Amino acid sequence: MLQQTRVAVVVERYQAFLARFPTLPSLAEAAEQEVLALWSGLGYYRRARMLHKAAQVVARDYGGMMPTTSKELRLLPGIGAYTAAAIASIAHDEAVAVVDGNVERVLCRMAGWEESGRAGRADLKRKIEDFAAELLHPDEPGDWNQALMALGATVCLPRNPQCMTCPLIEDCATRGEHKTLPRARMQSREAAYALCVRNGVGTGTEMEDEEVLLEQRPASLTVMPGLWELPELADPAFPEKELRLMVRHAIMQVNYSVRIRFVRIGAAMEGDLPTFSARGGERRWVGISEAGKMALTGLARKVLNRALLLPREKAAMGE
């Protein structure tokens, strides 16, 4: 959960996740939609899917016991070199170096290596991995790896590194003067979604009979497949009087400015569903209490919260 997500957002979600899935078998036996529901709002949903699949593989092929070596761990879905090395060295004392972004920065500054673009990235990565393995303390690999990661996270910072307090300053070739490639610019886009409600919704209060129209993203999509969202409008132009609210939402390298159209549908119009969706996935009228427990996209959860249709969650859900 901490990969690409702030600690403040993760804490309560982590506790809720462990309360529902206290053991590996309980996670392995769960439905994917339930796993995604508890991940809703954290983003990068592939992490949840891979965690779920890894639990199923361990339960099926390893008798429910996690592998202990980095080589075996890398065979599990979603576990790459960094995660495998971290688990194996910290939990099982395997002498294998961990290389995350913080460690990369520390070692590049120590050696005086500069990023040279995509063409030279593979060569640089190999040099970093070799350097990390050379420096690794063979008797205390877990402590060493954690110390090096912590050094990058707290002292050898991306900006304004605290060089005068760094224990490696005498061995550092750059002492903070380290050129890196500029970060990719965030793109800006606009989008519009429909907040379709019926049976008295729109009063600003939560009622038992309130329902909202949700649409499931097709499995063929590469981003957030299978999650539930508000119907995206094929035509974002609509009367200003139907504008309920505007929100900003970031997904990966894109900042979205989102307009939300409010559509009130009477109880007598149950079969007359709106036909303006851009994607046209499976749709359902969902009670408000049920919607809060579904695998919603972060944007859908944010809009329902802002519209006072869900109990306000304590976590800051990326707003």
ZICORGI-V831709 format. One record per helix or strand. SS is the DSSP state (a for helix, b for strand). FROM is the first residue (numbers start at 1). TO is the last residue. Records with the same first field share a line. If there is no record, write none. Layout:
# ZICORGI-V831709
SS: FROM-TO / FROM-TO
This chain:
# ZICORGI-V831709
a: 7-20 / 24-29 / 32-39 / 46-61 / 70-73 / 81-92 / 101-111 / 118-135 / 141-154 / 163-165 / 169-171 / 240-242 / 267-269 / 288-291 / 298-306
b: 187-198 / 211-216 / 228-229 / 232-233 / 243-251 / 254-265 / 277-277 / 283-287 / 296-296
